[in-house]
């Protein structure tokens, strides 16, 4: 029997919808992170995944922590502010997240768009570049920074690859390694010392990171299962997404505000 034009049009429409859902990760069986709010919805898939892989809002939070720590110093060496931003963007924004994309326990948070070889090359090259930058300053100006650089290097691998049966892949270690330590790194790179004020601010930023990860984990799981969620879950997703957006933007603006105050006086 011949199909009429309406039937053909409907089938074509359904195929188009399914293709768009697959591209966005919204169709059943596609449970990676490409539907989250910080991932572009337009453009080539590989570019969108790479931008998503960088977790730019959360990376921005960590960069802001490093700036906040730097702004506690007096005087401020602005070349070192730039250096700490480069270090954390490369080591965390690129390196750590590339390791995370490799997946642990069989979980592939970004699917298989990038091969294992590509992700390992991206991770190792960016981490090496970050440490090369840090070593320059640690050898010439701030040897105390080694006390932060060494544990941060450990956490890059232990947290993201879930070494030691995931013992360090916890909310508390996340808050410490990507909340408190960046503040201290920014301050120590400026001063080559630690102060009570820096420790207090580091603790406060660690608590903010704890809030972020506590909201991010359930949000991530709900977004992965979006196709099966009920309306009440969709409302919860929106609530968690609002928390994450407000928190990341607030911390980034705080860092930018402190930097503006010190730059312009």
C-alpha positions as CSV (number, residue, x, y, z in Angstrom):
1,X,0.0,0.0,0.0
2,X,1.3,3.4,-0.9
3,X,1.9,5.8,2.0
4,X,0.5,9.3,1.7
5,X,2.5,12.4,2.1
6,X,1.4,13.0,5.7
7,X,2.7,9.6,6.8
8,X,6.0,10.2,5.1
9,X,6.3,13.7,6.6
10,X,5.5,12.3,10.1
11,X,8.1,9.6,9.8
12,X,10.7,12.1,8.6
13,X,9.8,14.3,11.5
14,X,10.2,11.5,14.0
15,X,13.6,10.5,12.6
16,X,14.7,14.2,12.9
17,X,13.6,14.4,16.5
18,X,15.4,11.2,17.4
19,X,18.6,12.4,15.7
20,X,18.4,15.7,17.7
21,X,17.8,13.8,20.9
22,X,20.8,11.6,20.3
23,X,23.0,14.6,19.5
24,X,21.9,16.2,22.8
25,X,22.0,12.9,24.8
26,X,18.3,13.0,25.6
27,X,17.3,9.7,24.0
28,X,17.0,6.5,26.0
29,X,20.4,4.7,26.2
30,X,22.5,7.9,25.8
31,X,23.5,8.7,29.4
32,X,26.5,11.0,29.2
33,X,26.7,14.6,30.4
34,X,26.1,16.5,27.1
35,X,22.6,17.7,28.3
36,X,24.0,19.7,31.2
37,X,23.6,23.4,31.3
38,X,27.2,24.3,30.6
39,X,27.4,22.3,27.4
40,X,26.7,24.1,24.1
41,X,23.6,22.9,22.3
42,X,24.8,24.0,18.9
43,X,27.9,23.2,16.8
44,X,29.8,20.1,15.8
45,X,29.4,17.3,18.4
46,X,33.2,17.0,19.0
47,X,33.5,20.7,19.7
48,X,30.5,20.7,22.0
49,X,31.9,17.7,24.0
50,X,35.3,19.4,24.3
51,X,33.8,22.6,25.7
52,X,31.6,20.5,28.0
53,X,34.7,18.5,29.1
54,X,36.3,21.7,30.4
55,X,33.4,22.2,32.8
56,X,34.0,26.0,32.3
57,X,31.7,27.3,35.1
58,X,33.3,24.9,37.7
59,X,36.8,25.6,36.3
60,X,35.9,29.3,36.6
61,X,35.1,28.7,40.3
62,X,38.5,27.2,40.9
63,X,40.3,30.0,39.0
64,X,38.3,32.5,41.1
65,X,39.5,30.7,44.3
66,X,43.1,31.1,43.2
67,X,42.5,34.8,42.4
68,X,40.9,35.3,45.8
69,X,43.9,33.8,47.5
70,X,46.2,36.0,45.5
71,X,44.3,39.1,46.3
72,X,44.9,38.6,50.1
73,X,48.6,39.3,49.5
74,X,50.3,42.7,49.7
75,X,51.9,43.7,47.4
76,X,50.5,41.8,44.5
77,X,52.7,40.4,41.7
78,X,50.3,40.4,38.7
79,X,52.5,38.1,36.6
80,X,52.0,35.5,39.4
81,X,48.3,36.0,39.3
82,X,48.4,35.2,35.6
83,X,50.6,32.3,36.3
84,X,48.3,30.7,38.8
85,X,45.4,31.1,36.4
86,X,47.3,29.4,33.7
87,X,48.4,26.6,36.1
88,X,44.9,25.8,37.3
89,X,43.3,26.1,33.9
90,X,45.7,23.7,32.4
91,X,46.0,21.2,35.3
92,X,42.4,21.2,36.4
93,X,40.3,22.7,33.5
94,X,42.0,20.6,30.9
95,X,44.2,17.9,32.5
96,X,42.0,16.7,35.4
97,X,38.8,16.8,33.3
98,X,40.5,14.8,30.5
99,X,41.3,12.2,33.1
100,X,37.8,12.3,34.3
101,X,36.6,11.8,30.8
102,X,38.5,8.5,30.6
103,X,36.0,7.2,33.0
104,X,36.4,4.9,36.0
105,X,34.6,1.7,36.7
106,X,33.4,1.6,33.1
107,X,31.6,5.0,33.3
108,X,32.2,7.3,30.4
109,X,30.9,10.7,31.3
110,X,31.3,12.1,27.7
111,X,30.7,8.9,25.7
112,X,33.3,7.8,23.2
113,X,33.7,11.0,21.1
114,X,37.4,11.1,22.1
115,X,39.6,8.1,22.2
116,X,41.6,7.0,25.2
117,X,44.8,7.9,23.5
118,X,43.5,11.4,22.7
119,X,42.4,12.0,26.3
120,X,45.6,10.7,27.8
121,X,47.7,12.9,25.5
122,X,45.5,15.9,26.4
123,X,45.8,15.2,30.1
124,X,49.5,14.6,30.3
125,X,50.5,17.5,28.0
126,X,48.4,20.0,29.9
127,X,49.5,18.8,33.3
128,X,53.1,18.9,32.3
129,X,52.7,22.4,30.9
130,X,51.0,23.5,34.2
131,X,53.8,22.1,36.3
132,X,56.5,23.6,34.1
133,X,55.0,27.0,34.8
134,X,54.8,26.3,38.5
135,X,58.3,24.9,38.7
136,X,59.7,28.1,37.3
137,X,58.2,30.1,40.1
138,X,58.9,27.5,42.8
139,X,62.6,27.3,41.9
140,X,63.1,31.1,41.6
141,X,60.7,32.6,44.1
142,X,58.3,30.5,46.1
143,X,59.6,27.1,47.2
144,X,56.8,26.8,49.7
145,X,54.4,26.2,46.8
146,X,55.8,22.7,46.5
147,X,53.8,21.8,49.6
148,X,50.7,22.5,47.6
149,X,51.8,21.4,44.1
150,X,52.7,17.9,45.3
151,X,49.3,17.0,46.8
152,X,47.4,18.8,44.0
153,X,49.3,16.6,41.5
154,X,48.3,13.5,43.6
155,X,44.6,14.6,43.6
156,X,44.6,15.2,39.9
157,X,45.1,11.5,39.4
158,X,43.7,9.9,42.6
159,X,40.4,11.8,42.5
160,X,39.6,11.6,38.8
161,X,40.9,8.0,38.2
162,X,39.5,6.9,41.5
163,X,42.7,5.3,42.8
164,X,42.7,3.3,46.0
165,X,39.1,2.0,45.4
166,X,37.8,5.6,45.2
167,X,38.9,6.5,48.7
168,X,39.8,10.0,47.5
169,X,36.8,10.4,45.2
170,X,34.6,11.9,47.9
171,X,32.9,15.2,48.4
172,X,35.3,16.2,51.3
173,X,38.4,15.6,49.3
174,X,36.9,17.4,46.3
175,X,36.2,20.5,48.5
176,X,39.7,20.3,49.9
177,X,41.6,19.8,46.7
178,X,39.6,22.1,44.4
179,X,38.3,24.6,46.9
180,X,40.8,25.2,49.8
181,X,44.1,24.4,48.1
182,X,43.7,26.8,45.2
183,X,43.2,29.7,47.6
184,X,46.4,28.7,49.4
185,X,48.2,28.2,46.1
186,X,47.3,31.7,45.0
187,X,48.4,33.2,48.3
188,X,51.6,31.2,48.6
189,X,52.7,32.0,45.0
190,X,52.4,35.7,46.0
191,X,54.1,35.6,49.4
192,X,55.9,32.3,49.9
193,X,54.2,32.0,53.3
194,X,50.9,31.0,54.9
195,X,48.8,33.3,57.1
196,X,45.8,32.8,59.4
197,X,43.7,34.9,57.1
198,X,44.6,32.8,54.1
199,X,43.7,29.6,56.0
200,X,40.3,31.0,57.0
201,X,39.5,32.1,53.5
202,X,40.7,28.7,52.2
203,X,38.3,26.9,54.6
204,X,35.4,29.1,53.5
205,X,36.0,28.5,49.8
206,X,36.3,24.8,50.6
207,X,32.8,24.9,52.2
208,X,31.5,26.6,49.1
209,X,33.0,23.8,47.0
210,X,31.3,21.3,49.2
211,X,27.9,22.9,48.5
212,X,28.7,22.8,44.8
213,X,29.6,19.1,44.7
214,X,26.6,18.2,46.9
215,X,24.3,19.9,44.3
216,X,26.2,18.7,41.3
217,X,26.1,15.0,42.0
218,X,22.3,14.5,42.1
219,X,21.9,17.0,39.3
220,X,24.3,15.0,37.1
221,X,22.5,11.7,37.8
222,X,19.0,13.2,37.1
223,X,20.2,14.7,33.8
224,X,21.6,11.4,32.7
225,X,18.2,9.8,33.4
226,X,16.1,12.7,32.1
227,X,14.2,10.6,29.7
228,X,12.7,8.5,32.5
229,X,12.1,11.2,35.1
230,X,8.8,12.3,36.4
231,X,7.6,16.0,36.5
232,X,8.5,16.3,40.2
233,X,12.1,15.3,39.3
234,X,12.2,17.8,36.5
235,X,11.4,20.5,39.0
236,X,14.2,19.2,41.2
237,X,16.6,19.4,38.3
238,X,15.7,23.0,37.7
239,X,16.2,23.8,41.4
240,X,19.6,22.2,41.5
241,X,20.6,23.9,38.2
242,X,19.7,27.3,39.6
243,X,21.8,26.6,42.7
244,X,24.8,25.6,40.6
245,X,24.4,28.6,38.3
246,X,24.1,31.1,41.2
247,X,27.0,29.6,43.1
248,X,29.4,29.5,40.2
249,X,28.6,33.0,39.0
250,X,28.7,34.4,42.6
251,X,32.2,33.0,43.2
252,X,33.5,34.1,39.9
253,X,32.1,37.6,40.5
254,X,33.7,37.7,43.9
255,X,37.1,36.9,42.5
256,X,36.7,39.4,39.7
257,X,35.5,42.1,42.2
258,X,38.5,41.5,44.5
259,X,40.9,41.7,41.6
260,X,39.3,44.9,40.3
261,X,39.6,46.4,43.8
262,X,43.3,45.6,44.0
263,X,44.0,46.6,40.4
264,X,42.2,50.0,40.4
265,X,42.8,50.7,44.1
